[in-house]
Amino acid sequence: MKYNRKTGSGDNRCVAVALSAHHLLTVCLTIVLLAFALSLTAHPLRATTADMATYRRLSEKSTAMLMKKAGTFLHSPNGQDSALLYYTIVANRYNEDGIGDAERKECITAMNNAGYLYYAFYNDYNKAYTTLRQALQLVAKSGDKYNEAMINLNMANIKSVFLDVQGDQPQLARETLQLYRKAFYQSVEIRNWPLAVGIFTNMLDKNFVGEPSLYSQLRKDISAFKRMRIPAGTPLLDFTKATISCVEDIHSHNYAKALAATYAMERNIESRDTPKRFAAEALGLRTKIFNLMHDDRRAVETMLEGVGLCKANHIDDGLMHFYVMLSRFFLSRGDSAKAQRYRLDYLELKEKILTENNLQSVSRLEFLYELREANTTVERLTEQKHWLNIITTVIIGFAIIVSLLLVFIFRSYRRAMRTTRILYRNVQDSLHREEEDKTKYKGSRLTDDAKELLAQRIDAVMQNTDEICNSDFNLDRLAELANSNYKEVSQVINEHYGKNFKALLNECRIREACRRLTDANYGHLTIEGVAISVGIKSRSHFNSYFKQVTGMSPSVYQKISKEEEKAD
């Protein structure tokens, strides 16, 4: 298993990049194996009855043979499906009687590699994180520092994907850096220098060096890195040293030396698989230096060079970074039109990544919120100019009032149209889901009576607010409480309720939130407190879900409730 999301090899590529066309074709052709490998019950890696003949045949093979074959498949074109199947079989052996410590270590390695495959090739971040968390609990008992470092690295890479997509998230940045630091010092402890250097390169990411509170910690890590006797010739060592010099020179305001360091970074790119990604990192730092030197011409040229490089080499996360820099640059120079153009380019690319990586279902509302915020910002800037230029006479004041009324009507119309489009998409999604369900559950063995009984058990669980308001409540837990399995519960939810588990859970939580917003026993809680009490940690997500279910915001709902109480 390769070690790095941004540094190194083709088999450990950035997880934000979409699956290639030939890989999608392979997934379609191997749907039977994927159904087996991805269908789980209470145990995150337990196989279902799908293709049990193949499973039984492979289960007779030795762990060493299965791991060897899985490694071969992992590094071969289109072999990830088979690799996941082999790793799943090995991982399931951990609790078997009669296996030794060495074989249990292989089982943990298999869990880690399966988690890597889930996020890097199948974009199933929930399954990946669950699998890696289980592996981390097991590896802590074994004292296996290498596997522990690899697991922490993969978990950090998953968080880093969300950090790249979601943008400014200080708490998430701290958590991600902490995981990278754990992985780094664990790899140093076992003297695995290629792994350590690769991880440290990730620690110099823009999300960390640009945050003052995080950089103060990084300075200590950089000092420790410099004191380490890392063997010459270690992959990426010279590149990492040049990056460190650049970052330190920027913070000490020695911009000439920092600029020279970015060219040293380019000269020391050693990766055979992702050299353009490292070149993009150097261009990003160079842009920052030109901005600090107030050299607008070269700053813009460098940013546009970065855009071209990332587009040509499909480096979507790097491209998003350059769009953000361009938007902020032009906004600071008063060119709101160009700033908004690049802001919209960023949001469009972000939506594309979310869709391709199967994150769109949980992030669509956040994207629409950001898009509205971007439009509101431009309108606010335009309105401010309008006030400064024409508020001199009563006639101009009257014109402003008329303009504001028109803007209000226009924005109300746009909001109505946006809501209508969302409803249209929801209807289309529902129709599409019905067609998919007919094919997806064609081979299901559930009878109508069994489905009805399972639906009743699901209803009973979803009425248990203690369970559903737990932020860790998920489909696996529902299946366990309903005395069924992941696949059957998912099928019944789709067919009986006409929606997926996430939508059903949000609806139940919002109904409970409605009750608590008007319950005197919860009167000491703010709206955000009520959101957390029903298991929704994000205020923006809570507002979006609440409006989806009730048609109004939580504050409006609470206000109307209080008015009704006074009227009674």
Buried (B, 14 or more C-beta within 10 A) or exposed (E): BBBBBBBBBEBBBBBBBBBEEEBEEBBEEBEEBBBBBBBBBEEBBBBBEBBEEBBEEBBEBEBEEBBEBBBEBBBEEBBBBBBBBBBBBBBBBBEEEEBEEEBBBBBBBBBBBBBBBBBBBBBBBBBBBBBBBBBBEBBEEBEBBBBBBBBBBBBBBBBBBBBBBBBEBEEBBBBBBBBBBBBBBBBBEBEBBBBBBBBBBBBBBBBBBEBEEBBEBBBEBBEEBEEEEBEEEBBBBBBBBBBBBBBBBBBEEBBEBBBBBBEBBBEBBBBEBBEBBBBBBBBBBBBBBBBBBEBEEBBBEBBBBBBEBBBEBEBBBBBBBBBBBBBBBBBEEEEBEBBBBBBBBBBEBBBBBBBBBEBBEBBBBBBBBBBBEBBEBBEEBEBEEBEEEBEEEEEEEEBBEEEEEEBEEEBEEEEEEEEEEBEEEEEEBEEEBEEEBEEBBEEBEBEEEBBEBBBEBBEEBBEEBEBBBEEEBBBBBBBBBBEBBBBBBBBBBBBBBEBBBBBBBBBBBBBBBBEBBBEEEBEEBEBBEBBBBBBBEEBEBBBBBBBBBBEEBBEEBBEEEEEEEEEE
